[in-house]
Amino acid sequence: MKKTEKKLITHFLFVTFCWVLMLGCKNDSALTEVPKKLKDIDGNAYKIVKIGNQVWMAENLKTTRLNDGTPIPLVPQKTDWSTRSTAGYCWYNNDQPTADTYGALYNWYTVQTNKLCPTGWHTPSAIEWSELISYSGGASTAGGKLKETGIAHWLSTDSTITDEFNFTALPGGIRDTSGDFFGTGYLGGWWTATEDDFDLAKYQLMRNVFSNVFNYSNLKQSGVSVRCLKD
């Protein structure tokens, strides 16, 4: 074989190797890319956001079924809601169109099934919420970086409210244990998967006049929003 032919073959093999290597790197990158949308078992699509090392839903959950297909009971009646000790959900003020903005309100017994979020996702623990809050600057300021800006949904805002990470926390309100609704416009609450005691579980609260994220306990019969976290 002539020397010139050897050089051409060597060059061809080198170019081919580089092309294969680049293609492999591109495929690896695609595999690790965070998806922009997530769908629940009902077919509802949710925005996704990566914050630090965590991947969160950027909207409140509104599924009416567990991820194994089991229907979650809709509980509109006050008396049924206040005495319930099994899974249940409702829409704020029993008005289903509110779900388009605020999602559904779930009691903690629904969270306890460990099947509320789409497969591959889960209701975050209090510790996982704490990681988000720490990454966002700590409990006294994280709310400002996590809440939606403007007054389209929150009753008031200020210069500390930036929604820096596109988490877009909204004031979806709460349903209390007597079955009454309150809080849209001025507070949003999100369940954690962390049980406090027989009657209570941890949840996170944000309010319109504060940049804080408050870590509270609430009665398990309460109706609270849910954000899911990628496994």
N, C-alpha and C positions, 0 to 999 in steps of 0.2 A: 504494500500500500504506500502511495506517495505521501511525502511529508505534508503537502498542502491538504490532501484528503483527510489525514489524521486531524489536522487543526480544525477543519470544517466539522467533522464528526464530534470532536471534543466541545466545540462551541455550541453545536446543536444540543448535545446532552446537557450542557450547563444551563442553556436557556430553558430547556424543558423542565429541568429540576427546579429552577427558580419559579417558573410558572405554576408548577404543582404545589410548591411550598406556599406561594401567595394565595392560591385557591384554598388550600387547607386552612390558612390563617383566617381567610374571609369567612369560611364556613364555621370555624370556632367562634368568631365574633358574632355571627348570626345566632348561634345557639345560646349565647349568654346575653343577648339583647333583651331588655325588658319590654314586654308587650305593651302596646298603648291602650288596649281594651281587654276587659275580662267579661265573660258572660256567666250568669248563674243558671240554674237548672230551668228557670222559667224563660230564659232567653233574654233577660235584661242585660244590657251592656253597661259597663262601668269604666271610667277613666282610671288609669294606673299611674302611680308616681313613685319614683325611687328616692328615698330620703336616707342619707348615710348608707348603712348596709341593709336597710329594710325596704321592702316593696309593699306599698299600701294601696288599697282602693282609695280613690280620690272623691268618692261619692258614698252616700249612705246606702246600706243594703236595703233591698225591697222585695226579696224573694218571698213567695208564699208557700214554698216547699223546701224540705230538707234536701241535702244533696243526694240522698238515696231515693228521692221521689215521694217520700211521705208528706202528705199535705200538713201544713201547720194550721191549727184551728184559728179562724178569724173570730175574735171575741169583741163584738161591739157593745154588748150590754154591760152597764156599770156593775151590777151585782155579780154577774158571771166573772168579770175581770177581777174584782176585789177578793173573791174566794178561791181563785184558781191556783193550783199548785202543780200544774203540768204546762207544757209548752202552749204558747198562744201569741198572737200578734194583733195589731190594729193599725189603722191609719189615723193620723192626727185629726181630732174632732170627727172621727168616723167618715172622713171625706177622702175618698180614694185618690182624686186628682192631686192631693198634696204629695203623694208618693213620687211624682215626677221630679219634685224639687228636694223633698226632705227624706224620702225613703219611708220605711215602715218603723213602727215602734214594737219592740219585742220584750216579753218578760224574760227574766234570767233563766227560767227553766228551759226556754228554747235554746239559749246559749249552751246550757249544760248538756244538751244532746251531743255536742261536738260534731254536729252535722249541718249546722246552719250556713256556714260559708261554703262556697264552691269547692269541689275536690282540689286538693293542693293548696288550700288556703285555710285559715282558722281565725277565730276570734282571739285577738291578742290578749295576753296576760297583763296584769298590772306592771310587771317588770318590763315587758316589751313596750308598753306605752311609756314607761319611764325612760327607756332608751331613746324613743322618739323625742320626748320632752327635753332630755339632756342635750341631744344633738341640736335642738332648736333653741338652745340658750338657757334652759332651766325653767322651772315651774313659774317663775315670776314674769317671764317675758315670752315664753313659747307660744302662748295663745295669739300674740300679735303676728307671729310668723306662720301660723297655721290657719287662721280665720280668713274667710273671704273678705276682700276689700269692698268698700262702698256701702251703700244703704239700700241695695236692691232687696236684701233679706234681713240683715241686721238693722236694728232700729237706729243705731248710731255707730260712728267710727271715728278714728283719729289717725294721726301720722304714724303711730306705732303699729297699725294694722297693715301688713304688707303682703300676706299670703306668699311669702318668699319661696316656699317649696311646692306651691300649687296643690296643697292638701285641701284647701277650700272648705274648711269647717263651717257648717251652717247651723243656724238656730232652729233646729227641728222640734224643740219643745220636749215635753215629758208627759206621760200619763201616770198619775199617782195611784196609790193602792186603793183609793175609793172609786177609781174609774174616771176621775176628772182630768181634763187636759189643761195644760198651761205652758207658757214659755216661748211659743214661736215668736221670733223677732228679737228676743233678748237672751235666750240661753239654749245651748245644745249639750246633750249628754250622750256618752258612748260607753256601753258595757265593756268590761274586761271579762276574761274567763276565770278570774280569781275570786274564789269564795271567801267571804270574811267569817261568817259563822252560819249557823243553821238558817237564819232568817235573812242575812245580808250578803251582798256581793259588791265588789269594787266597781266603780265607774268613774269616768273622767268628765269634768264639767267645764264649759267655757261660757262666759257671759259678755254682753255687749259693752259694758263699761269697764272691763278689765282686760289686761293683756295676759293674765294668769291662766294656767291650766290647774284646776282644782282636783285633787284625788280624794274622792268621797266614797262612802258606803251607802248603798240604797237597798230598800226592801226588794226581795226577788220578784214580787208581784208587779213591780213598777214597769212601765213601758218606756224603753230607752232605745236610742239609735244604736246601730252597729256598723263599724268599719272593719273590714277583713284584712288580714296580713298574710303575705305569701309564706308558705312553709320553708 
